[in-house]
Amino acid sequence: MTLHLQRNTWLAFALGLFTAVLLSSCGGGGAATSTTGGVLSLGVPASMYGGVPATINIIGGRPPYTLISGEPSVLPLPNQTTDQTLTVLPANPGIIDTGLPPDSLPVRTVNITVRDASGITATASTKVGQNFLTAYGMSFGSTTCVAAAGSTATAVTPCSGGDTTVNFQAVFNGNLYGGREFRIDVLQGPMTLINPATGASGQSIGVTSDHLGDVSAIVRVPANTVTQVGTLRVTDVASGTSHTQSFIIAGGTSATTLTAVPSAFTFTGPDNATCGTGTGQFFVFDGTPPYTAVSGDNNVSITFIDPNHNPGRFQINANNPNTCVTNGTIVVTDAANAHTTVTVTTAKGTTPPVVPPAPLQVQPTSLTLGCAQSGQALAIGGVGSGSSSGGSGGSGGSSASYSAASSSPNVTATVSGNQISITRLGPAGPGTGGTTNYTVNVTDGSSIVPITVTAPVTCP
């Protein structure tokens, strides 16, 4: 009885196992489905986008699988895997396929190869598209700028004193998005941004893409801006992704020619050994203020009196009597780079320099005289423009150059040319009362030199 039951049990187990294997091979019984073992192939999306995860499916074949990317930097893949479903993260391609139609999505075609454990391979390709504005960039459309005469440039660019539209598209994952919020910022250059829909303006404005996904703003550059590089940045508000673009701002030119009045200065020295010095003012008319003025000669300096109005006003200063300047140039420039020149000349005079006279000297400056005695003195130097004068109470002389005057009637002085004769009056003989000092002043009309005369107080 026990043996019979055991045999039936083994028979039931064997039948159950056979049935399970049969059901499994037929796909029945609710068992999990496996794709291994069949023909090896790849399930790859037709397009992927930089920075957006994508799924790759490996179908059939035998794991482990080896994967090879034709552009590893654009679409990195694991070298080997046993999984049949992979999530990959493409990069934004820096180089795109050649021959793409205008305005098409910038893409890079990437080939993918898979090899299973038995050495069977399969290939597929996908196109990785640039994403989040990268390389879509900005372009300039309508403008009030006028090309300079003779210019062959065809590209539109912002210019001095003009309004120019800047355009771009709200492209994400290859699709255009309407109603998307963006911010545009001025990073470099004298520009004002204007939202044409709201009129808002400034160095940073918000804009919204229209229903077609297009975005436009106005770039306004002030007049008299010189040629320089400008830089704008557009940022997707939701994601924070941004794109920066630089361009040339075309500088303006003045519509008129500057006029300086006067346009030439000449300063003449006092003699033929000295260069002229002095100051002078000139005015600048026309053009666009503010004006600047630069001297090309270190011996001539410029003072800005009023450079911010039309006419501008400047002062020149020539201050070196030892170095003469011939047509020294002052360059005057307005805000739009128009310019004119003013010349300065500092010349020597024609007459010889005036030599200052030697100072008046008298020799000797002291005399001792007795009664009725005379002494002589000699005058030299001085300006020689005096007039004659006699001593008080006595005789006097005259001279065209020098004159002399005594402080006492007891002493007289006469001048003949540069000879001065001084006499103590009175009868000859010894004096009485001792001696005293008298003074005779000799002059050339500009300065005085005294002569001290020692003589008796009383003469008999």
VENDA-V476037 format. One record per run of one state. SS is the DSSP state (H for helix, E for strand, - for the rest). FROM is the first residue (numbers start at 1). TO is the last residue. If there is no record, write none. Layout:
SS;FROM;TO + SS;FROM;TO
//
This chain:
-;1;1 + H;2;26 + -;27;40 + E;41;44 + -;45;46 + E;47;49 + -;50;52 + E;53;59 + -;60;64 + E;65;69 + -;70;79 + E;80;81 + -;82;84 + E;85;89 + -;90;106 + E;107;115 + -;116;120 + E;121;129 + -;130;138 + E;139;143 + -;144;158 + E;159;159 + -;160;162 + E;163;169 + -;170;170 + E;171;172 + -;173;174 + E;175;176 + -;177;180 + E;181;188 + -;189;190 + E;191;194 + -;195;200 + E;201;202 + -;203;203 + E;204;208 + -;209;213 + E;214;221 + -;222;227 + E;228;236 + -;237;241 + E;242;250 + -;251;258 + E;259;261 + -;262;263 + E;264;268 + -;269;274 + E;275;275 + -;276;277 + E;278;285 + -;286;291 + E;292;295 + -;296;299 + E;300;306 + -;307;311 + E;312;318 + -;319;324 + E;325;333 + -;334;338 + E;339;348 + -;349;360 + E;361;363 + -;364;365 + E;366;368 + -;369;370 + E;371;371 + -;372;373 + E;374;380 + -;381;395 + E;396;396 + -;397;402 + E;403;406 + -;407;410 + E;411;416 + -;417;418 + E;419;424 + -;425;428 + E;429;429 + -;430;431 + E;432;443 + -;444;447 + E;448;458 + -;459;460
//
